């Protein structure tokens, strides 16, 4: 059992050295890094679009509730507007946090 562990760790060490020092490994690392950057930018744009669309939708919903719906009491209307405002703030915070993490 002990010999197996030593051989396993020796094999992992050799693999790490090969991956860290060979030209092919450098190319693979660069390829992975480039793809990661591209995907991060793509996700950042998608999340920004989703955030903008969500903000627009919430603004439209708020406008409809405040102006066009009849029969809602002022208290109910204020509560719904409060929920929408909180949702907008939360969505903005999430968007900022995700943008920071993808940067």
N, C-alpha and C positions, 0 to 999 in steps of 0.2 A: 504494500500500500504506500509506504513511504517513498519507494523508488518511483512509483507511478506519479506521485505528486512532483518529485524533482524533475522527472522527464517532461511532465506537463508544463511546469513553470519554465524550464529550459526552452521548450518549443515555443512558448508564448514570447519569451525574450528574444529568440531568434527571429520570429515573425515580426515583432515590434521593430527590431533593428533593420530588418529588410524594408519594412514599410516606411520607416523614417529616413532611410538613407538612399534608397535606389531612385534612379531617374523616373522610372515608371510610377513609383509610389508618389513622387512629387507631382507628376502629371495628374494622377488620380485625385490627390488632395486639392490641387488647383481647380480641377473640374468640379469637384464637390463644392468648393468654396464659391465658384462662379454661379453654379446652379442655386446654391442657398441664397446668394444675394438677389438673383433674379426672382426667385420665388418670394422672398421677403418683400421686394418692391411690388410684385403682383398682388400679394395679400394685403399690403398696405393700401394700395389703390382700391381694391375690392371693398375693404372695410370702410374706407373713407366714403365710397359711393353708398354703401349700405347705411352709414351714419347720416349722410346727407338726405337720402331718401326717407329714412325714419324720421328725421327732424321735420322734413316737409310734410310727411303724413300726419305727424302729431300736431303740427301747426294748423293744418287743414281741419283736423278733427276738433281741435280747440275752437277754431273759428265757427265751425258748424254748431258746436254745442253752445257757444256764447251768443250766436246771432239767429240761428235758424230753427232750433228745436223749441216748439211751444209745448206747454204743459209741464215742463220741469220746474220745480220750485227753485227759487234762488239758492237755497241751501244745497240742494242736489247739484245744481250747476257749479257752484263754488267748489264743492267737494271733488267733482269730476275734473275741474280745471286744476285743482291742487294736485290730483293724482297725475294728470298729464304733465304738469310742470316738473314734478319730481321724476317722472319717467324720462323727460327730456334731459334733466340734469344728470341722471344716472347714465343714460346713453352717451352723453358727452364725456363723462369720466371714463367710461369703458373704452370709448374710442381713443382718448388720450393715452390711457394705459397701454392699450394694444400698440399704438403707434410708437410709444417709447420702447416697448419690448422688442418691436421689429426693427428699430433703428440700430 
